[in-house]
Amino acid sequence: MTLSRSVRVSRKGQLVIPKEMRDALGVKEGDDLLARLEDGRVILTRPRVYARITRGSLKGTWGKTRRAVERYVERQRRSWP
């Protein structure tokens, strides 16, 4: 579903998410949203959705096995003053 609406930014930098968008997303007063800037766009996401999307994205960054990761962490700790 694609839904586009014009919104105005207030003097304080606030904007209102249109009701039909809030309803479609199930967003209610007091809910937390994560705002991220991506390719010149502001994307609002629920924190749990963002966590699910990014889960595992750094896998293998510090080593492919648990032992390799532990060696990496130990080397980093030894480098601290």
C-alpha positions in Angstrom: 0.0 0.0 0.0 1.3 3.4 -0.9 -0.1 6.4 1.0 1.1 10.0 0.5 0.0 13.0 2.4 1.5 16.5 2.7 2.6 17.5 6.2 3.9 20.8 7.5 6.9 21.1 9.9 6.2 23.4 12.8 8.6 26.1 14.1 9.8 23.5 16.7 10.5 21.0 14.0 7.5 18.9 14.8 5.2 17.3 12.3 1.9 15.4 12.5 1.6 11.9 11.1 -1.8 11.9 9.3 -4.5 9.9 11.0 -5.0 7.4 8.2 -1.2 6.6 8.3 -1.3 6.2 12.1 -4.3 3.9 11.8 -2.7 1.8 9.1 0.4 1.4 11.2 -1.4 1.0 14.5 0.5 3.9 16.0 -1.0 5.4 19.1 -0.2 8.3 21.4 2.9 7.5 23.5 4.2 4.9 21.1 8.0 5.0 20.4 9.2 5.2 16.8 12.7 5.2 15.5 13.5 8.0 12.9 16.4 7.3 10.6 17.8 9.2 7.7 18.4 7.1 4.6 19.2 8.3 1.1 17.7 11.8 1.8 14.5 10.3 3.3 13.3 10.2 6.9 12.0 6.7 7.7 9.9 6.1 10.8 10.0 2.5 12.1 9.0 0.8 15.3 12.2 -0.1 17.3 11.4 -3.8 17.3 10.9 -3.9 13.6 14.2 -2.2 13.1 15.9 -4.7 15.4 14.4 -7.6 13.5 15.5 -6.1 10.1 19.1 -5.5 11.2 19.6 -8.6 13.3 22.6 -10.5 12.2 23.9 -7.8 9.9 27.2 -7.7 11.7 27.6 -11.4 11.8 31.2 -12.4 11.0 32.5 -8.9 11.4 34.8 -9.8 14.3 35.3 -13.5 13.5 33.5 -16.4 12.0 33.6 -18.6 15.2 33.0 -17.9 18.8 36.7 -18.5 19.5 37.8 -16.0 16.8 35.5 -13.4 18.4 36.8 -14.1 21.8 40.4 -13.7 20.5 39.4 -10.4 18.9 37.8 -9.1 22.1 40.9 -10.1 24.1 43.3 -8.3 21.7 41.1 -5.2 22.0 41.1 -5.3 25.8 44.9 -5.7 25.9 45.2 -2.6 23.7 43.4 -0.4 26.2 45.7 1.8 28.4 
